[in-house]
Structure formats: C-alpha cells, structure tokens
Amino acid sequence: MSTKLFNALLVATTCLVSQHSFAQTCFMESSTSGGPTGPATCIAINVIEQDQNNINLNVSAVRLGSDISSYFTWHSDIDGALGYGESITANLSEGEHTITAVAEIPHMRPYFDKLDITIAQKDNNCAEESASIAETYDEYYALNFVNTAAEPANVYWLKYEDAERVLYGTLAQNESISLTGYPGNKWVVTDQNNACRSVYSSGYADETIYLE
C-alpha cells in the first residue's frame, strides 16, 4: 500500500464522537525520520461521574508512547474556563454545553477533543404559585430558609386572595431567614430577576429548607 493511500485511510478513520459519557478525536502523526507514519494520537474525554449539574471529567491522551493527559486546559462554551489537568470537577450552568479539552505543548500541534453535555433545567413546582390559605389560625410554625447557592435568593409570602408577592428577605450565599406562618400559607423563592425557583407551604411542624 502506498504511503499516500495509507495516510488517506488514516485520515478517514479520524473520529469525533459526541455523546454523554465518551468522546474521542484522533490525529495522524507524521514520521520524524521520513519513514512510515507513526501511530495516531487519540484524545478521549470521559464523564466519570455526574450529579445534576456537578460533573467530573477526565481526559486520556498518549502521543507516540508518552502520556500527555496532564497538559490539558478545559473550557465550556457557556461557562468559560473550567480548569487544567487530566481531570476536573465542574459545576455547569443549565444549557447545552460543548466542553473542549486542549493540550498546547510547545513545538507540537494543539491536541483537543470535544464533548456535548446538556444540563437540564431542574424541575420546579412554580405552577403552584397561588394565594395563601389558613387551614387554622390556632397554630403557626416556622419555615427556615437557608441559601446554599452562589446566587442570591428572594423569599416572598403570597398574600391571601390575590397571591400578590410580599418580599420578606433576600438571602446571599449561606444566609438564612426564619419565617412563621399558619398551615397553608405559601412562600415563593425567586432568583435575582424575580423568576420563580420553587414554591413552599407552611405545614404543621417547623421545617428547614436548603435552597440549592
């Protein structure tokens, strides 16, 4: 087989697989001595573990027998720079991400791989945003809101009859507020733009709610 034909076949086998847990891109390597083309260098991104928007990724890459996995820089087209090295743990925003791992080694071509990852919007119960009721006026209990998220959260009480929002507090990360209500009272938590994140109801016992 001629060298040109061999090279053409090798280029034809170059692959880019984008799926949830595995991706690979292969690069043809030229011979440094004028002989036959060396083995292809294949870059593979793997999803090691995912818990909602928290994801652990690693990359494997061997070039001419040498492991170059530790030279990679990671990037998301939505969240920007994610880290450096063979593996990273990232907290990704909601949306369809293209994750790129690139190794830029002096005097070598940039080796890279890409993986498409979709972070779905978390389910919420915002359709339940409606007027508060009072199942009894003889008892009242506390809802303790703790904001563990990086972004601030607004906590509103929903008025009787018209469900108008009444702001009771804005919580920065790790801040909390304790609010008492009659069973059946409703509370809505929103983001900075006042978009609903979730709705909560006062019950017949004190409760602590962690906002993530």
Secondary structure in CASP SS format (residue, H / E / C, confidence):
PFRMAT SS
TARGET T0000
AUTHOR 0000-0000-0000
METHOD secondary structure of the structure
MODEL  1
M C 1.00
S C 1.00
T H 1.00
K H 1.00
L H 1.00
F H 1.00
N H 1.00
A H 1.00
L H 1.00
L H 1.00
V H 1.00
A H 1.00
T C 1.00
T C 1.00
C C 1.00
L E 1.00
V C 1.00
S C 1.00
Q C 1.00
H C 1.00
S C 1.00
F E 1.00
A E 1.00
Q E 1.00
T E 1.00
C E 1.00
F E 1.00
M E 1.00
E E 1.00
S C 1.00
S C 1.00
T C 1.00
S C 1.00
G C 1.00
G C 1.00
P C 1.00
T C 1.00
G E 1.00
P E 1.00
A E 1.00
T E 1.00
C E 1.00
I E 1.00
A E 1.00
I E 1.00
N E 1.00
V E 1.00
I E 1.00
E E 1.00
Q E 1.00
D E 1.00
Q C 1.00
N C 1.00
N E 1.00
I E 1.00
N E 1.00
L E 1.00
N E 1.00
V E 1.00
S E 1.00
A E 1.00
V E 1.00
R E 1.00
L C 1.00
G C 1.00
S E 1.00
D E 1.00
I C 1.00
S H 1.00
S H 1.00
Y H 1.00
F E 1.00
T E 1.00
W E 1.00
H E 1.00
S E 1.00
D C 1.00
I C 1.00
D C 1.00
G E 1.00
A E 1.00
L E 1.00
G E 1.00
Y E 1.00
G C 1.00
E C 1.00
S E 1.00
I E 1.00
T E 1.00
A E 1.00
N E 1.00
L C 1.00
S C 1.00
E C 1.00
G E 1.00
E E 1.00
H E 1.00
T E 1.00
I E 1.00
T E 1.00
A E 1.00
V E 1.00
A E 1.00
E C 1.00
I C 1.00
P C 1.00
H C 1.00
M C 1.00
R C 1.00
P C 1.00
Y E 1.00
F E 1.00
D E 1.00
K E 1.00
L E 1.00
D E 1.00
I E 1.00
T E 1.00
I E 1.00
A C 1.00
Q C 1.00
K C 1.00
D C 1.00
N C 1.00
N C 1.00
C H 1.00
A H 1.00
E H 1.00
E C 1.00
S C 1.00
A C 1.00
S E 1.00
I C 1.00
A C 1.00
E C 1.00
T C 1.00
Y C 1.00
D C 1.00
E C 1.00
Y C 1.00
Y E 1.00
A E 1.00
L E 1.00
N E 1.00
F E 1.00
V E 1.00
N E 1.00
T C 1.00
A C 1.00
A C 1.00
E C 1.00
P C 1.00
A E 1.00
N E 1.00
V E 1.00
Y E 1.00
W E 1.00
L E 1.00
K C 1.00
Y E 1.00
E C 1.00
D C 1.00
A C 1.00
E C 1.00
R E 1.00
V E 1.00
L E 1.00
Y E 1.00
G E 1.00
T E 1.00
L E 1.00
A C 1.00
Q C 1.00
N C 1.00
E C 1.00
S E 1.00
I E 1.00
S E 1.00
L E 1.00
T E 1.00
G E 1.00
Y C 1.00
P C 1.00
G C 1.00
N C 1.00
K E 1.00
W E 1.00
V E 1.00
V E 1.00
T E 1.00
D C 1.00
Q C 1.00
N C 1.00
N C 1.00
A C 1.00
C E 1.00
R E 1.00
S E 1.00
V E 1.00
Y E 1.00
S E 1.00
S C 1.00
G C 1.00
Y C 1.00
A C 1.00
D C 1.00
E E 1.00
T E 1.00
I E 1.00
Y E 1.00
L E 1.00
E C 1.00
END
